[in-house]
Amino acid sequence: MEDMKPMVLPESSEMGGAVEAALMKNDYSKLTADQKVVVYKKVCESVGLNYLTNPFGFYRQKDGTEKMYAQRACADQLRAIHGVSLVEMKEEFRDDVFSVIVTMKTKDGRQDIDRGDVFVGGLKGLDLANARMRAMTKAKRRCTLSLCGLG
């Protein structure tokens, strides 16, 4: 295995403010691919995540900005790192929206509640089942991020 070089963030003056835009405004659109990898790895390192599991994804908004998004792998790792566990889960269905409300706690006893909502109007069978799972994943991810300071 080749030697791992320590990650060094370029000075902001070298990047023309692109790093500041990425970190302060969550806009990665101005970074080169190499710069994005360096910042991505640094963010993962700062919260103890394994970047090889792709804990974050990127999505481009209509206004052209590119945001970093904490994915399920991020929440799964954070739960393990911080000892976050599920205390209670409730399901609701109203106006074609399926909701999952979760209560979670950390190993030191802090608790939080959050929800995941998905539109399920007209869905049946496998599509409905997948939407319900997506609502649960969203609720657990959102609650985990809130408890771990990444809300």
C-alpha positions as CSV (number, residue, x, y, z in Angstrom):
1,M,0.0,0.0,0.0
2,E,1.4,3.4,-0.9
3,D,2.3,5.8,1.8
4,M,-0.5,8.1,2.8
5,K,0.4,11.8,2.6
6,P,-1.1,14.1,5.3
7,M,-3.9,16.2,3.9
8,V,-3.1,19.9,3.9
9,L,-5.7,22.5,3.0
10,P,-4.3,25.1,0.6
11,E,-4.1,28.6,1.9
12,S,-7.3,30.4,1.2
13,S,-5.4,33.0,-0.9
14,E,-4.3,30.3,-3.2
15,M,-7.9,29.2,-3.8
16,G,-9.5,32.6,-4.2
17,G,-12.0,32.1,-1.4
18,A,-13.3,28.8,-2.8
19,V,-12.6,27.0,0.5
20,E,-14.4,29.7,2.5
21,A,-17.4,29.3,0.2
22,A,-17.3,25.6,0.6
23,L,-17.0,25.5,4.4
24,M,-18.9,28.7,5.4
25,K,-21.7,28.6,2.8
26,N,-21.8,24.9,1.9
27,D,-21.1,25.7,-1.7
28,Y,-18.6,23.4,-3.3
29,S,-19.2,24.5,-6.9
30,K,-16.1,26.7,-7.1
31,L,-13.7,24.0,-6.0
32,T,-11.6,21.9,-8.5
33,A,-12.0,18.2,-8.2
34,D,-8.7,17.9,-6.3
35,Q,-9.6,20.7,-3.9
36,K,-13.0,19.1,-3.3
37,V,-11.3,15.8,-2.4
38,V,-9.0,17.5,0.1
39,V,-11.8,19.4,1.8
40,Y,-14.1,16.3,1.8
41,K,-11.4,14.3,3.5
42,K,-10.7,17.0,6.0
43,V,-14.4,17.3,6.9
44,C,-14.6,13.5,7.4
45,E,-11.4,13.6,9.5
46,S,-12.7,16.4,11.7
47,V,-15.8,14.3,12.8
48,G,-14.1,10.9,12.8
49,L,-15.7,9.5,9.6
50,N,-14.2,7.0,7.1
51,Y,-14.2,8.9,3.8
52,L,-13.9,5.7,1.9
53,T,-17.5,4.8,2.7
54,N,-18.8,7.9,1.1
55,P,-20.5,9.4,4.1
56,F,-21.3,12.6,2.2
57,G,-22.7,13.2,-1.2
58,F,-23.0,16.3,-3.4
59,Y,-25.9,17.7,-5.2
60,R,-26.3,20.7,-7.4
61,Q,-29.1,23.2,-6.8
62,K,-31.0,25.1,-9.4
63,D,-29.1,28.2,-8.6
64,G,-25.8,26.4,-9.5
65,T,-24.4,26.0,-6.0
66,E,-23.2,22.5,-5.0
67,K,-24.0,21.3,-1.5
68,M,-22.4,18.6,0.6
69,Y,-25.1,16.3,2.0
70,A,-24.7,13.8,4.9
71,Q,-25.9,10.5,3.7
72,R,-27.0,7.4,5.5
73,A,-23.4,6.1,5.8
74,C,-22.6,9.3,7.7
75,A,-25.4,8.8,10.2
76,D,-24.6,5.1,10.7
77,Q,-20.9,5.9,11.5
78,L,-21.9,8.8,13.8
79,R,-24.3,6.6,15.7
80,A,-21.5,4.1,16.3
81,I,-19.0,6.8,17.2
82,H,-21.2,8.7,19.6
83,G,-23.3,5.8,21.0
84,V,-26.6,7.1,19.6
85,S,-29.5,4.7,20.0
86,L,-33.1,4.6,19.0
87,V,-35.5,5.1,21.9
88,E,-38.9,5.3,20.2
89,M,-40.3,5.4,16.7
90,K,-43.8,6.4,15.7
91,E,-45.5,6.3,12.3
92,E,-48.2,8.6,11.0
93,F,-50.1,8.9,7.7
94,R,-52.0,12.0,6.8
95,D,-52.9,13.7,3.5
96,D,-50.8,11.3,1.4
97,V,-47.7,11.9,3.5
98,F,-46.1,9.1,5.5
99,S,-44.2,10.3,8.5
100,V,-41.8,8.6,10.9
101,I,-41.0,10.4,14.2
102,V,-38.0,9.1,16.1
103,T,-36.6,9.8,19.5
104,M,-32.9,9.0,19.9
105,K,-30.4,9.4,22.7
106,T,-26.7,9.5,23.2
107,K,-24.8,7.3,25.6
108,D,-24.5,10.3,28.0
109,G,-28.4,10.6,28.0
110,R,-29.0,13.5,25.7
111,Q,-32.2,13.0,23.7
112,D,-33.6,14.5,20.5
113,I,-36.7,14.0,18.4
114,D,-36.9,14.4,14.6
115,R,-39.1,13.3,11.7
116,G,-38.8,12.0,8.2
117,D,-41.7,12.7,5.8
118,V,-42.3,11.3,2.3
119,F,-45.2,11.8,-0.1
120,V,-46.8,8.5,-0.8
121,G,-49.9,9.5,-2.8
122,G,-50.7,6.9,-5.4
123,L,-47.9,4.5,-4.4
124,K,-48.5,0.8,-4.0
125,G,-46.6,-2.4,-3.4
126,L,-42.8,-2.1,-3.6
127,D,-42.8,1.7,-4.3
128,L,-44.9,2.2,-1.1
129,A,-42.6,-0.1,0.9
130,N,-39.5,1.8,-0.3
131,A,-41.1,5.2,0.5
132,R,-41.8,4.0,4.1
133,M,-38.2,2.8,4.5
134,R,-37.0,6.2,3.1
135,A,-39.1,8.0,5.7
136,M,-37.5,6.0,8.5
137,T,-34.0,6.5,7.1
138,K,-34.6,10.3,6.9
139,A,-35.9,10.5,10.4
140,K,-33.0,8.5,11.9
141,R,-30.4,10.4,9.8
142,R,-31.8,13.9,10.8
143,C,-32.0,13.0,14.5
144,T,-28.5,11.6,14.5
145,L,-27.1,14.6,12.8
146,S,-28.8,16.9,15.3
147,L,-27.5,14.9,18.3
148,C,-24.0,14.8,16.9
149,G,-23.8,18.6,16.0
150,L,-24.1,18.3,12.3
151,G,-27.8,19.3,12.1
